[in-house]
Amino acid sequence: MRVIAGTFRSRLLQAPPGMSTRPTSDRLRETLFNVLAPRISGAAFLDLYAGSGAVGIEAISRGAAYVTFVERAPDAARTLRDNLERLGIRSGFRIRAGSVKVFLTARSSNSGPKPVRYEVVFLDPPYDADEEYTITLELLGGPSAAHLAQGAVVIAEHRRQQALAEQYGGLKRTRLLKQGDTALSFYSLADDSR
């Protein structure tokens, strides 16, 4: 696995040990970021189910202003930290250890910093955890839409044969890209007049 383009182009990334984490392939990441190219520079990027961090690190490499990685598996979070350290990335990110649902539903305290609103959200739950897609997309299309900046895009990586819904709350699918056994579903808020 390597960084495809940008500041850290061609630098190698490690994957967590074992088979429980399935990193996004180099080819699919290249396709994803070719589509996202006009949105990445200066964007706040949310990498849910981050695993090794390959997608969020690619966003940093291509000029994202800030990336939040959310990962609950200890081995994957350790590999993510190692990848950031190996590349010398020391700022412009935060790692949230824990579940995506807890991250999306947590209430910000008035004394803390202003919550980040993300222009790009990427989610890649384990393929055998189908319910995670529904839970996460419904949260982002409903009560957790406050995490989204105006005009934000939410992308879900999933198995090609797995049918995700056309709409989750206020999120409506705008594009479906298929590559090999994998697909990317792109969603935006149907009424984004905030």
C-alpha positions in Angstrom: 0.0 0.0 0.0 1.3 3.4 -0.9 0.3 7.1 -1.0 -0.9 7.8 -4.6 -0.2 11.5 -5.1 0.7 14.8 -3.4 3.3 15.6 -0.8 3.8 12.0 0.3 3.5 10.4 -3.1 4.9 6.9 -3.4 5.6 6.6 0.3 4.7 3.2 1.7 2.0 2.6 4.3 1.6 -0.4 6.6 -1.7 -2.3 7.1 -2.9 -3.7 10.4 -2.0 -7.3 11.1 -4.6 -10.0 10.4 -7.6 -10.1 8.2 -10.1 -8.0 10.2 -9.1 -4.7 8.5 -9.4 -4.5 4.7 -7.5 -1.4 3.4 -8.8 0.5 0.5 -6.8 -0.6 -2.6 -4.4 1.8 -4.2 -6.4 1.7 -7.4 -9.7 2.5 -5.7 -8.1 5.3 -3.7 -6.8 6.8 -7.0 -10.3 6.7 -8.5 -11.8 8.2 -5.4 -9.4 11.1 -5.2 -9.6 11.7 -9.0 -13.4 12.4 -8.4 -12.7 14.4 -5.2 -9.8 16.4 -6.6 -11.6 19.8 -6.8 -12.8 19.4 -3.2 -9.7 18.3 -1.3 -7.4 21.3 -1.1 -8.2 23.1 2.2 -11.0 20.7 3.1 -11.9 19.3 6.5 -12.0 15.5 5.9 -13.6 12.8 8.1 -12.2 9.3 7.8 -14.7 6.9 9.5 -13.6 3.3 10.2 -10.1 4.6 9.3 -8.1 1.4 9.7 -4.6 2.1 8.6 -5.5 5.7 7.8 -4.6 5.3 4.1 -7.6 7.3 2.8 -7.2 10.2 5.3 -3.4 10.2 4.8 -4.1 10.5 1.0 -6.3 13.5 1.8 -3.5 15.1 3.9 -1.0 14.4 1.1 -3.3 16.1 -1.4 -3.8 19.3 0.7 -6.7 18.7 3.0 -6.5 21.3 5.8 -7.6 18.9 8.6 -8.4 15.2 8.9 -10.2 13.4 11.7 -9.6 9.6 11.9 -12.2 7.5 13.8 -11.1 3.9 14.5 -12.0 1.6 17.4 -9.8 -1.4 16.8 -6.6 -1.1 18.8 -4.3 -2.8 16.3 -5.6 -0.6 13.4 -5.3 2.6 15.5 -1.7 1.7 16.4 -0.9 1.1 12.7 -2.6 4.4 11.8 -0.4 6.3 14.4 2.7 4.4 13.1 1.9 5.5 9.5 1.5 9.1 10.5 4.7 9.1 12.5 6.6 7.3 9.7 5.6 10.0 7.3 6.4 12.8 9.7 2.8 14.1 9.9 2.6 15.8 13.3 -0.3 18.3 12.8 -3.5 18.8 10.8 -5.2 15.7 12.2 -6.8 14.1 15.2 -7.4 10.4 16.0 -10.6 9.5 17.8 -10.4 6.0 19.3 -13.8 4.5 19.7 -17.0 3.7 17.7 -18.2 5.8 14.9 -21.7 5.9 16.4 -20.3 7.4 19.6 -18.3 9.9 17.7 -21.2 11.0 15.6 -23.7 11.2 18.5 -21.4 12.8 21.1 -22.6 16.3 22.2 -20.0 19.0 22.2 -19.6 20.8 25.5 -19.9 24.6 25.4 -16.4 24.9 27.0 -14.7 22.9 24.2 -13.5 24.1 20.8 -16.1 24.7 18.0 -17.0 21.4 16.4 -15.5 20.8 13.0 -17.9 20.7 10.0 -16.5 18.4 7.3 -16.6 19.0 3.5 -15.8 15.3 2.8 -16.7 12.3 4.8 -15.5 8.8 3.9 -16.7 5.6 5.5 -15.5 2.1 5.0 -17.0 -0.2 7.7 -16.0 -3.9 7.7 -17.9 -5.6 4.9 -19.4 -8.1 7.3 -20.9 -5.3 9.4 -23.7 -4.4 7.0 -25.7 -2.6 9.8 -22.8 -0.1 10.2 -23.6 1.4 6.8 -27.2 2.0 7.7 -26.5 3.3 11.2 -23.8 5.7 10.0 -25.5 7.0 6.9 -28.8 7.5 8.8 -26.9 9.4 11.5 -25.2 11.6 8.9 -28.5 12.1 7.1 -30.3 13.0 10.3 -29.3 14.0 13.8 -25.5 14.1 13.0 -25.9 16.2 9.8 -24.5 19.0 11.9 -21.1 17.4 11.3 -21.4 18.3 7.6 -20.4 21.6 6.0 -22.7 23.1 3.4 -22.3 21.2 0.1 -20.5 18.3 1.8 -20.1 14.9 0.1 -20.4 11.6 2.0 -18.7 8.5 0.3 -19.3 4.9 1.3 -17.0 2.1 0.1 -18.9 -1.2 -0.1 -19.1 -4.5 -1.9 -20.3 -4.2 -5.5 -23.2 -6.6 -4.9 -24.2 -4.8 -1.6 -27.2 -2.6 -2.4 -27.1 0.6 -0.3 -30.3 2.7 -0.2 -30.7 5.6 -2.5 -31.5 7.8 0.5 -30.8 7.9 4.3 -32.7 10.6 6.0 -31.6 13.8 4.2 -28.7 12.1 2.4 -29.4 11.2 -1.2 -27.1 9.2 -3.5 -25.8 11.3 -6.3 -23.3 8.9 -7.9 -22.4 5.2 -7.9 -18.9 4.1 -9.1 -18.1 0.4 -9.5 -14.6 -1.0 -9.7 -13.9 -4.7 -9.6 -15.7 -6.2 -6.6 -16.0 -2.8 -4.9 -18.2 0.2 -5.3 -18.3 3.8 -4.1 -21.6 5.4 -3.3 -21.6 9.3 -3.1 -24.2 11.1 -1.1 -25.1 14.7 -0.5 -27.8 16.3 1.6 -30.9 16.5 -0.5 -31.9 20.0 0.9 -28.7 21.7 1.8 -29.9 25.2 2.3 -28.1 25.8 5.6 
